[in-house]
Amino acid sequence: MIRFLTRLAFAGLATAMAALPASAQISLVPTRLVLDERQASDYFTVRNTTGETLRYRVELVDLVMQEDGRVVAGDHDAGAADYLRYGPRVITLPPYGEASVRMQRRPGAPAGELRNHVRFEPVSLPIEEDEMPEQAVARVEVRLLIQAPVLIRSGPADLTVGLADPRLVTDATGARRLRIALTRSGAWSSYGDLQVLQGDRVIAQRRGLAVYPERDRIEVEIDLPGDASGPVSIVFSDRYLPDRVARMRFDL
């Protein structure tokens, strides 16, 4: 008889996520941290949304941004790991319980922006004796591997944001979308919200869009109402630097 059942965790990546899907085993708040010279430490709260005990390993990883805004494994030259303390490195979450993981910047970070992603990776737990079946059983549990950015910023703000190349695209169903490039320059990444307005009315929006310093632009799409037409204003505003705003006019 098999004494332990193996729990297999398949990795799923949540990027620039505003919320986790309802089927996720954990929720993470906030979904990103920025540590600057005014706030040297902060923490993530990890909540178990299931009736099972869960365990996660916490580690720092390097991710880089692609042209379409996705982040993938890869090296970049502005890693924050040398200037970060964090812990605990392993968390055990009781059913419907929560834990905190604190991130603290070390002194000496150079001017500009450093970045890593913190990864919460599922760790297998042995099955208790009273849960053991009489016969050998294989069980697979799909669990999300959650990753969220941690940024260290030092010195004066160094970011300019912009918008470029707006155009309409149509999918196979006939639905229209606005495709547009989010641009940035400077040592800092941008992170903010894109809105399409007619007058003072927001007719479409996407929230939580980031462009990391290894990219000077990414292209994004935003769904439009079926009856949208005429002139609109397109606005991108950075959440951390409210004075960094880009605007342009466009005819639908």
Backbone as a ProteinNet text record, in pm:
[ID]
protein_1_A
[PRIMARY]
MIRFLTRLAFAGLATAMAALPASAQISLVPTRLVLDERQASDYFTVRNTTGETLRYRVELVDLVMQEDGRVVAGDHDAGAADYLRYGPRVITLPPYGEASVRMQRRPGAPAGELRNHVRFEPVSLPIEEDEMPEQAVARVEVRLLIQAPVLIRSGPADLTVGLADPRLVTDATGARRLRIALTRSGAWSSYGDLQVLQGDRVIAQRRGLAVYPERDRIEVEIDLPGDASGPVSIVFSDRYLPDRVARMRFDL
[TERTIARY]
85.3	0	88.2	56	132.9	110.1	219.5	208.4	179.8	216.8	193	139	50.5	3.1	81.4	123	197.1	101	121.1	40.3	124.2	78.2	153	99	187.1	146.6	186.7	90.4	118	118.5	220.3	240.5	151.1	81.1	6.7	53.1	66.6	123.6	16.4	7.5	-84.2	-0.3	-14.1	67.4	-19.1	37.8	-33.3	-174.3	-195.1	-327.7	-400.8	-519.6	-603	-670.5	-698.6	-760.6	-732.9	-732.1	-713.4	-848.4	-849.1	-975.9	-1038.2	-1170.6	-1242.8	-1196.5	-1140	-1097.9	-958.9	-889.7	-754.8	-756.1	-642.9	-633.3	-593.7	-524.4	-484.1	-516.5	-529	-537.3	-420.4	-376.8	-258.4	-292.5	-262.8	-288	-166.1	-110.9	-143.4	-81.7	-98.7	-43.8	91.3	143.3	277.1	317.6	448.1	500.4	605.6	604.6	708.5	769.3	899.3	972.6	1060.2	1035.5	1113	1180.9	1234.1	1309.7	1219.6	1089.6	994.9	937	923.7	867.8	962.9	1043.1	1148.3	1099	980.5	931.4	780.4	732	588.7	570	447.6	425.9	311.8	319.2	210.5	129	-3.1	-90.6	-139.5	-112.9	-151.4	-265.5	-378.4	-496.2	-528.9	-556	-598.8	-750.7	-798	-942	-1005.6	-930.7	-981.4	-993.7	-1053.6	-1065.7	-950.6	-841.9	-725.4	-608	-514.5	-388.2	-298.7	-240.8	-155	-18.9	84	218.1	280.1	348.8	411.2	554.2	641.3	778.4	783.5	854.8	863	1005.9	1019.1	1151.9	1145.6	1261.4	1272.7	1318.9	1257.7	1294.1	1306.1	1380.2	1393.6	1294.6	1215.6	1126.4	1149.9	1135.5	1150.2	1022.9	999.1	876.3	895.8	794	791.8	719.2	721.1	661.2	511.4	447.2	302.3	265.2	364.3	336.2	344.3	357.1	373	510.3	520.4	650.8	688.3	816.1	866.8	999.4	1043.7	1171.5	1284.2	1376.9	1489.4	1565.8	1689.9	1775.8	1761.4	1771.3	1783.2	1886.6	1931.5	2046.3	2006.4	1883.3	1837.4	1768.2	1826.4	1768.2	1779.2	1677.8	1671.1	1716.4	1751.1	1772.4	1881	1986.4	2095.9	2054.2	1941.9	1898.3	1764.7	1728.5	1601.3	1622.9	1557.2	1536.9	1390.4	1363.7	1222.9	1206.1	1088.7	1059.8	917.7	869.3	938.3	954.4	1043.7	1071.1	975.6	910.6	807.4	689.6	569.1	449.2	354.4	292.3	189.3	58.3	-40.6	-169.2	-274	-330.3	-439.6	-563.9	-661.4	-784	-842.6	-861.7	-918.9	-835.1	-710.1	-621.8	-536.7	-446.6	-362.3	-225.8	-130.6	3.8	57	153	216.4	360.9	406.5	546.1	599.4	696	747.3	864.6	864.9	973.4	1036.1	1168.6	1237.5	1359.5	1375.4	1490.6	1612.8	1726.4	1853.3	1908.8	1994.8	2055.3	2152.9	2177.7	2280	2232	2100.4	2051	2086.3	2132.1	2167.5	2044.2	2065.7	1955	1891.9	1761.4	1688.3	1589.1	1562.5	1464.5	1524.8	1511.9	1550	1423.5	1426.4	1303.3	1332	1255.9	1241.1	1093.8	1059.5	925.9	938.4	844.5	837.2	743.1	790.8	715.2	665.9	537.1	476.7	450.9	536.6	532.3	476.6	375.4	317.3	419.9	410.6	496	406.9	448.8	369	360.5	243.4	221	186.7	239.1	202.3	57.1	-5.3	-141.7	-139.4	-228.9	-236	-279	-237.9	-264.5	-412.8	-499.2	-641.7	-705.7	-628.9	-680	-639.5	-553.8	-497.1	-601.9	-606.1	-696.5	-639	-720.1	-673.4	-588.6	-615.9	-542.1	-460.8	-362.2	-278.9	-362.3	-347	-423.3	-328.2	-346.3	-272	-368.5	-327	-414.3	-334.9	-395.1	-331.3	-414.8	-350.4	-419.3	-355.9	-436.8	-386	-378.6	-260.7	-242.9	-165.5	-207.2	-142.7	-9.7	86.2	211.8	195.8	197.9	167.6	296.8	303.1	421.2	376.8	447.7	412.5	540.5	541.6	664.1	689.9	819.2	866.1	969.9	945.9	1033.6	1100.3	1228.2	1300.7	1330.6	1283.9	1307.4	1389.6	1490	1577.8	1602.6	1621.4	1650.5	1526.3	1545	1430.2	1354.8	1223.5	1140.5	1195.9	1206.7	1263.6	1172.7	1063.9	966	890.8	880	791.3	703.5	571.9	479.7	420.5	375.7	316.1	224.5	155.3	67.2	103.9	91.9	130.4	52.4	37.7	-13.2	-149.1	-250.7	-383.4	-446	-518.5	-588.4	-697	-796.4	-906.3	-876.1	-908.4	-896.1	-1028.6	-1058.2	-1183.4	-1151.9	-1215.9	-1191.1	-1288.2	-1280.9	-1360	-1509.5	-1549.9	-1692.2	-1743.4	-1653.6	-1693.1	-1679.3	-1638.4	-1619.4	-1498	-1512.8	-1404.8	-1323.4	-1193.6	-1103.8	-1014.4	-969.7	-869	-733	-643.1	-504.9	-417.3	-333.2	-252.7	-123.3	-20	108.2	118.8	156.4	194.7	346.1	392	535.1	585.4	714.4	777.6	924.5	982.7	1126.4	1171.6	1300.2	1353.9	1388.3	1438.4	1486.7	1375.8	1257.3	1149.3	1047.5	981.1	870.4	744.5	649.6	517.9	418.8	316.3	209.4	85.5	-17.1	-133.7	-252.7	-343.5	-473.5	-495.3	-556.1	-587	-737.1	-779.9	-922.2	-950.9	-1069.7	-1122.4	-1246.8	-1248.1	-1357.5	-1422.6	-1556.2	-1630.8	-1688.5	-1635.5	-1668.1	-1612.1	-1697.4	-1654.1	-1688.5	-1743.8	-1790.7	-1685.9	-1650.3	-1556.9	-1634.1	-1595.3	-1664.5	-1586.1	-1458.5	-1377.6	-1255.7	-1206.1	-1085.9	-1016.8	-884.9	-806.1	-720.3	-718.6	-650.8	-527.5	-429.3	-311.7	-219.5	-187.6	-98.4	42.4	140.7	279.5	364.9	466.3	572.6	704.5	784.3	909.4	1022.7	1129	1234.4	1304.8	1300.8	1364.4	1283.5	1164.5	1082.3	1053.1	1062.3	1020.7	877.3	816.8	676.1	622.9	493	421.5	290.3	231.8	102.8	-5.5	-117.1	-228.8	-355.9	-458.8	-589.4	-693	-795.4	-902.3	-1035.4	-1127.8	-1258.6	-1340.5	-1411.1	-1495.9	-1643	-1730.2	-1874.5	-1910.8	-2009.9	-2047.5	-2095.2	-2154	-2208	-2114	-1990.5	-1897.6	-1857.1	-1864	-1821.9	-1791.5	-1723.6	-1693.7	-1563.4	-1534.2	-1408.1	-1405.3	-1288.7	-1269.3	-1134.8	-1120.4	-992.1	-939	-812	-745.1	-646.8	-655.1	-575.3	-508.3	-377.5	-306.4	-251.6	-278.2	-228.1	-156.9	-39.7	39.6	-14.8	-27.1	-84.8	9.4	138.9	234.2	280.5	275.3	316.4	200.2	106	-17.1	5.7	122.1	148.1	200.6	225.5	267.1	142.3	95.9	-26.6	0.4	-56.8	-48.5	-189.5	-211.9	-343.8	-329.8	-431.2	-436.8	-580.8	-611.1	-743.9	-743	-862.6	-874.6	-1019.3	-1041.4	-1176.3	-1204.2	-1309.6	-1349.9	-1422.9
-119.5	0	123.6	216.8	340.4	419.4	463.9	534.5	683.5	734	876.2	893.6	987.8	1025.4	1147	1146.6	1260.1	1365.9	1486.1	1597.9	1675.7	1682.6	1749.3	1888.9	1984.9	2123.8	2166.4	2208.3	2261	2412.8	2471.9	2615.5	2692.4	2790	2887.2	3023.5	3116.8	3247.3	3353	3431.5	3544.4	3670.4	3746.2	3861.8	3986.6	4097.3	4221.6	4199.1	4105.1	4055.8	4149.2	4179	4258.5	4171.2	4043.6	3950.1	3810.2	3713.1	3574.8	3512.8	3409	3344.9	3279.8	3261.9	3210.5	3071.2	2995	2859.1	2851	2965	2963.5	2920.1	2858.5	2811.9	2922.2	3024.9	3135.1	3267.8	3370.8	3507.3	3585.5	3685.1	3762.1	3909.8	3977.3	4120.3	4186.2	4292	4346.2	4258.5	4298.2	4220.8	4274.4	4377.8	4429.4	4517.5	4531.1	4618	4710	4835.3	4931.8	4981.8	4959.4	5004.3	5121.8	5236.8	5355.3	5410.2	5531.5	5588.7	5635.2	5642.8	5677	5553.4	5445.5	5321.7	5207.9	5169.4	5071.3	4928	4905.8	4769.2	4765.5	4650.2	4626.7	4475.7	4430.6	4286.7	4244.6	4118.4	4052	3973.1	3972.4	3883.8	3773.6	3650.2	3533.6	3463.8	3447.2	3386.4	3253.9	3154.6	3023.9	3025.6	3001.9	3006.9	2868.1	2768	2631.1	2577.7	2459.8	2392.7	2297.5	2306.7	2221.4	2302.9	2236.8	2299.5	2305.7	2421.4	2442.9	2492.6	2459.5	2508.5	2564.2	2678.5	2744.3	2783.2	2762.6	2811.6	2952.7	3042.8	3182.4	3208.6	3257.7	3284.3	3400.3	3456.6	3564.8	3508.3	3557.6	3512.1	3632.9	3614.4	3715.7	3686.7	3786.9	3779.3	3901.4	3883.4	3994.7	4008.5	4129.3	4159.5	4143.3	4082.8	4066.9	4185	4188.9	4300.4	4310.9	4197.1	4198.5	4219.5	4245.6	4271.7	4150.6	4029.8	3911.2	3912.2	3849.6	3833.9	3687.2	3660.9	3523.9	3516.9	3395	3376.9	3432.2	3502.2	3560	3656	3681.2	3769.8	3913.7	4004.9	4146.3	4207.2	4327.9	4384.8	4475.1	4464	4550.4	4467.6	4352.6	4268.5	4331.9	4305.4	4365.3	4271.1	4145.6	4044.5	4083.9	4150.8	4188.2	4294	4357.6	4467.7	4437.4	4309	4270.8	4167.7	4190.7	4086.5	4047.5	3919.2	3878.6	3750.7	3731	3610.6	3615.7	3497.7	3367.9	3312.3	3213.8	3154.3	3038.8	2984	2882.4	2919.7	2915.4	2945.6	2826.3	2798.4	2695.6	2764.2	2742.1	2810	2710.6	2729.4	2641.7	2668.4	2580.8	2603.7	2742.5	2817.1	2952.3	3048.3	3014.4	3100.7	3189	3265	3356	3368.3	3421.1	3446.5	3570.9	3634.4	3752.9	3722.5	3778.4	3769	3910.7	3944.4	4081.4	4097.6	4209.6	4247.2	4375.6	4378.7	4496.6	4527	4652	4690.8	4708.9	4665.7	4687.1	4823.7	4881.6	5008.6	4991	5101.2	5101.4	5080.6	5071.2	5051.6	5171.7	5149.4	5261.3	5337.8	5457.3	5536.4	5463.9	5478.6	5412.1	5311.5	5206.2	5105.1	4966.1	4886.8	4746.7	4662.7	4538.2	4459.6	4310.2	4241.7	4097	4064.3	3941.2	3890.5	3793.9	3802.9	3704.4	3593.7	3471.2	3355	3274.3	3239.6	3151.9	3018	2920.5	2792	2684.1	2608.4	2504.4	2398.9	2353.2	2247.5	2129.3	2010	1891.5	1865.3	1823.4	1783.3	1634.7	1559.7	1417.9	1402.6	1296.1	1264.6	1197.1	1237.1	1177.7	1031.2	953.1	809.7	778.3	858.1	824.8	862.1	929.1	961	857.2	759.7	667.3	571.5	553.7	453.4	314.1	213.6	75.8	36.5	98.7	66.4	187.8	160.4	269.2	362.6	491.8	591.5	702.4	752.8	870.9	987.1	1098.7	1215.4	1336	1412.6	1533.1	1652.8	1749.3	1872	1987.7	2062.4	2177.7	2296.4	2349.2	2463	2571.6	2693.5	2805.1	2838.9	2866.4	2926	3076.6	3149.5	3292.7	3373.2	3476.2	3562.3	3708.1	3790.7	3932	4014.9	4131.8	4211.7	4285.6	4297.9	4380.4	4475.8	4607.4	4708.9	4788.7	4821.6	4914.7	5038.9	5153.2	5278.5	5372.4	5435.2	5527.4	5650	5764	5886.1	5950.6	6054.2	6125.6	6039.2	6066.7	5993.4	6010.6	5902	5903.6	5823.9	5888.2	5820.9	5920.9	5891.3	5962.9	5859.4	5884.7	5789.6	5851.9	5765.7	5814.7	5711.5	5754.1	5668.5	5684.5	5576.4	5584.3	5481.4	5511	5417.4	5356.9	5436.7	5378.4	5331.9	5220.7	5170.8	5075.1	5059.3	4967.7	4831.5	4726.3	4589.6	4519	4420.8	4346.4	4198	4126.7	3983.1	3904.5	3773	3687.2	3701	3748.3	3765.8	3902.2	3988.4	4123.5	4225.2	4180.5	4273.5	4362	4488.5	4583.9	4606.5	4625.1	4659.8	4774.1	4849.1	4951.6	4893	4894.5	4852.8	4977.1	4985	5103.6	5066.8	5145.1	5123	5211.8	5151.2	5225.3	5243.1	5366	5391.8	5447	5428.6	5482.8	5508.3	5602	5623.6	5660.2	5644.6	5669.2	5539.1	5549.6	5433.1	5358.4	5419.2	5356.7	5292.8	5190.4	5129.5	5213.3	5191.6	5253.8	5147.4	5192	5101.5	5186.2	5160.3	5245.2	5193.1	5286.3	5250.5	5323.2	5252.4	5306.2	5323.6	5442.6	5471.4	5531.6	5500.3	5563	5640.7	5771.2	5857.3	5927	5942	6032.5	6139.8	6259.3	6363.7	6325.4	6325.4	6284.1	6138.7	6067.7	5930.9	5829.7	5740	5631.7	5522.1	5492.8	5389.3	5258.5	5262.1	5140.1	5167.8	5063.8	5080.9	4948.1	4956.8	4844.1	4895	4818.8	4862.4	4775.9	4837.3	4763.1	4720.2	4812.6	4783	4832.4	4745.8	4780.2	4775.7	4861.7	4853.3	4861.5	4755.8	4749.9	4816.9	4856.5	4935.8	4866.8	4733.1	4667.8	4686.7	4744.8	4775.1	4924.7	4983.1	5123	5135	5018.2	5018.5	4875.6	4863.1	4737.7	4772.2	4675.4	4696.8	4623.9	4692.9	4635.1	4657.8	4579.2	4596.4	4619.6	4696.4	4726.8	4709.4	4633.5	4608.6	4737.5	4756.1	4873.7	4832.9	4919.8	4892.3	4882.9	4801.8	4780.5	4905.6	4999.9	5120.3	5239.3	5217.9	5329.8	5386.1	5516.6	5582.7	5728.5	5792.5	5933.9	5957.9	6085.1	6119.1	6075.6	6028.6	5988.2	6042.2	6046.7	6074.8	5944.7	5918.6	5801.6	5853.4	5799.8	5851.9	5736.2	5748.3	5657.1	5738	5691.4	5760.7	5661.1	5699.8	5613.8	5621.8	5506.8	5504.3	5560	5538.6	5581.1	5724.5	5772	5909	5976.4	6032.7	6085.5	6194.1	6260.9	6364.1	6307.9	6177.5	6113.9	6065.2	6144.7	6118.2	6137.6	6048.7	6062.7	6068.9	6159	6175.7	6187	6138.5	6162.1	6151	6211.4	6206.2	6100.4	6041.5	5938.7	5932.8	5902.9	5886.5	5738	5690.9	5550.1	5526.2
0	0	0	-80.3	-85.5	41.8	105.3	232.4	213.7	98.7	74.5	-66.5	-79.5	-212.9	-258.3	-382.6	-434.5	-484.8	-438	-485.5	-584.9	-705.1	-809.9	-829.7	-836.1	-855.9	-995.6	-1074.3	-1207.2	-1199	-1259.9	-1244.9	-1340.1	-1284.4	-1363.8	-1321.4	-1413.2	-1381.7	-1385.9	-1277.6	-1274.6	-1288.3	-1398.9	-1424.1	-1425.2	-1363.9	-1354.9	-1313.7	-1213.4	-1184.6	-1091.9	-1127.6	-1038.7	-935.8	-971.9	-879.1	-927.8	-837.4	-873.2	-907.6	-994.4	-1027.6	-906	-912	-797	-758.9	-853.4	-825.6	-764.2	-748.2	-694	-548.4	-506.3	-369	-272.4	-321.3	-234.4	-301.3	-219.2	-270	-212.3	-286.9	-250.8	-251.1	-140.3	-126.8	-62.8	-124.4	-256.8	-365.6	-490.3	-600.4	-647.7	-582.6	-609.6	-492.6	-471.8	-366.8	-426.2	-380.8	-415.2	-285.4	-268.7	-150.7	-193	-132.9	-168	-43.4	-54.3	56.9	170.1	146.7	253.4	319.6	246.3	300.3	266.9	366.3	344.5	358.2	414.9	429.9	411.5	372.1	355	351.6	336.1	341.1	249.8	206.1	136.8	238	219.7	296.1	202.7	242.7	163.2	236.4	169.1	231.5	164	245.9	199.7	183.7	63.7	37.1	36.3	82.7	81.1	223.6	235.4	364.1	392.6	314.8	334.9	386.6	450.7	487	363.1	337.8	221.9	268.8	192.4	223.3	96	109.1	-5.2	28.8	-68.1	-59.2	-118.3	-53.7	-97	-145.6	-267.9	-322.5	-421.1	-450.4	-547.9	-681.2	-790.1	-924.3	-1015.9	-1125.4	-1229.6	-1341.5	-1377.2	-1491.8	-1579	-1709.3	-1802.8	-1884.1	-1933.1	-2005.5	-2155.7	-2219.1	-2363.8	-2428.7	-2562.8	-2635.5	-2611.9	-2583.8	-2562.2	-2415.2	-2330.6	-2190.4	-2100.2	-2158.3	-2074	-2008.4	-1891.5	-1827.2	-1827.2	-1856	-1865.8	-1791.8	-1761.6	-1694	-1780.3	-1716.6	-1788.1	-1700.7	-1737.5	-1658.9	-1706.2	-1612.1	-1645.6	-1552.6	-1584.1	-1513.1	-1397	-1348.3	-1238.9	-1131.1	-1097.4	-994.4	-856.2	-772.8	-639.5	-528.6	-561	-457.4	-357.8	-403.1	-312.8	-211.7	-235	-148.4	-81.2	-74.7	-13.3	97	210.1	310.1	304.9	320.7	319.6	400.7	450.5	526.9	581.2	619.8	618.4	477.7	464.9	334.4	302.7	403	385	473	416.6	494.5	489.5	602.4	611.1	645.1	561.5	574.8	622.1	741.7	784.5	700.1	705.9	628.2	653.1	546	549.8	634.4	656.4	734.6	644.7	704.9	629.4	695.4	619.2	669.2	600.4	664.4	607.7	572.1	459.9	418.2	405.5	489.3	493.7	398.4	325.9	236.4	290.3	303.3	355.9	271.2	232.9	152.8	242.6	191.8	259.5	219.4	299.8	260.6	144.6	73.9	-29.3	-170.8	-193.5	-329.6	-417.1	-539.4	-626.9	-673.7	-724.8	-778.9	-896.2	-906.8	-1013.6	-957.1	-1032.8	-992.3	-1006.8	-900.9	-901.8	-889	-942.5	-943.3	-937.9	-858.9	-866.3	-851.5	-881.4	-849.6	-732.9	-640.6	-533.6	-579.7	-564.4	-611.1	-491.3	-495.7	-395.6	-464.8	-434.3	-504.6	-412.6	-457.6	-372.5	-333.2	-209.8	-157.6	-122	-160.7	-132.8	16.4	60.6	198.7	201.5	298.9	308.4	348.7	303.3	342.8	479.3	565.4	698.3	689.9	792.6	794.1	778.7	843.7	838.1	705.9	617.3	484.6	380.7	422.1	324.7	270.8	140.4	82	99	82	92.3	-28.8	-140.8	-261.1	-304.1	-384.2	-435.6	-520.9	-498.4	-570.7	-613.2	-734.5	-778.3	-781.9	-723.2	-721.6	-770.2	-855.4	-906	-865	-805.6	-766.9	-842.1	-913.5	-985.7	-889.7	-872.4	-782.9	-854.3	-832.8	-899	-833.7	-918.9	-876	-894.1	-784.2	-787.7	-785.1	-868	-872.5	-872.9	-797.3	-787.5	-780.6	-845.1	-848.3	-717.1	-685.1	-573.8	-631.9	-616.4	-673.5	-562.2	-582.3	-496.1	-578.9	-531.7	-602.6	-515.3	-576.9	-506	-593.3	-526.6	-599.1	-657.1	-738.5	-795.9	-896.4	-907.9	-1004.3	-1145	-1217.8	-1351.9	-1445	-1489.1	-1573.5	-1658.1	-1786.4	-1877.8	-1945.8	-1949.5	-2012	-2136.9	-2227.9	-2351.2	-2414.5	-2520	-2599.7	-2746.4	-2823.3	-2964.6	-3045.6	-3173.7	-3274.1	-3240.3	-3210.9	-3187.1	-3318.2	-3312.9	-3430.8	-3386.6	-3472.5	-3444.7	-3504.7	-3431.5	-3482	-3456.7	-3537.9	-3527.4	-3519.4	-3424.3	-3412.5	-3501.2	-3491.2	-3579.1	-3555.8	-3439.2	-3410	-3451.9	-3497.3	-3534.9	-3423.4	-3305.4	-3193.9	-3220.5	-3185.4	-3209.9	-3082.8	-3102.8	-2994.3	-3039.1	-2941.1	-2965.9	-2930.9	-3026.9	-3001.3	-2995.3	-2894	-2874.5	-2803.9	-2826.2	-2760.2	-2636.4	-2525.1	-2405.6	-2410	-2400	-2407.5	-2274.4	-2251.8	-2131.8	-2162.6	-2086.1	-2089.9	-1949.1	-1924.1	-1791.4	-1721.4	-1599.2	-1524.6	-1451.7	-1438.9	-1363.2	-1456.4	-1406.8	-1479.4	-1461.9	-1550.9	-1535.5	-1490.1	-1418.4	-1375.5	-1353.4	-1434.6	-1421.4	-1498.6	-1531.5	-1587.7	-1720	-1814.5	-1946.5	-1957.8	-1999.6	-2013.9	-2150.6	-2201.7	-2323.1	-2281	-2310.5	-2266.4	-2383.8	-2374	-2460.3	-2370.3	-2385.2	-2289	-2153.3	-2051	-1917.4	-1887	-1984.2	-1959.7	-2003.7	-1911.7	-1943.1	-2016.7	-2141.1	-2217.5	-2221.8	-2184.9	-2181	-2095.1	-2029.7	-1949.9	-1924.5	-1900.5	-1850.6	-1736.7	-1629.5	-1508.8	-1483.6	-1416.1	-1373.3	-1485.3	-1577.9	-1689.8	-1657.1	-1673	-1641.6	-1766.9	-1769.6	-1869.4	-1792.7	-1796.9	-1722.3	-1800.1	-1731.2	-1797.2	-1912.7	-1920.8	-2035.5	-2163.5	-2153.1	-2269.7	-2274.6	-2393.7	-2405.8	-2453.6	-2490.6	-2527.9	-2527.1	-2501.1	-2522.9	-2591.1	-2660.3	-2723	-2644.2	-2623	-2549.3	-2630.1	-2596.4	-2658.7	-2550.2	-2585.1	-2491.4	-2563.8	-2503.5	-2564.5	-2570.3	-2681.2	-2699.9	-2701.2	-2652.4	-2667.7	-2815.5	-2845	-2984.1	-3054.6	-2980.3	-3042.1	-3033.1	-2988.5	-2971.8	-3107.8	-3121.2	-3243.4	-3211.9	-3308.5	-3291.8	-3218.5	-3189.1	-3124.1	-2977.4	-2934.3	-2795	-2747.1	-2615.9	-2552.7	-2493.3	-2514.4	-2456.3	-2352.7	-2232	-2120.3	-2047	-2025.5	-1936.8	-1820.8	-1697.2	-1578.2	-1488.3	-1440.4	-1353.6	-1210.6	-1145.4	-1011	-905.3	-922.7	-820.7	-840	-962.8	-994.7	-1066.1	-990.5	-1052	-1155.8	-1152.1	-1251.5	-1382.3	-1386.4	-1511.7	-1583.8	-1678.8	-1751.5	-1900.1	-1983.1	-2128.3	-2184.7	-2281.9	-2343.4	-2493.9	-2563.5	-2707.3	-2754.3	-2867.8	-2929.2	-3039.3	-3060.3	-3165.5	-3209.3	-3336.6	-3390.2	-3409.6	-3345.6	-3358.3	-3490.7
[MASK]
++++++++++++++++++++++++++++++++++++++++++++++++++++++++++++++++++++++++++++++++++++++++++++++++++++++++++++++++++++++++++++++++++++++++++++++++++++++++++++++++++++++++++++++++++++++++++++++++++++++++++++++++++++++++++++++++++++++++++++++++++++++++++++

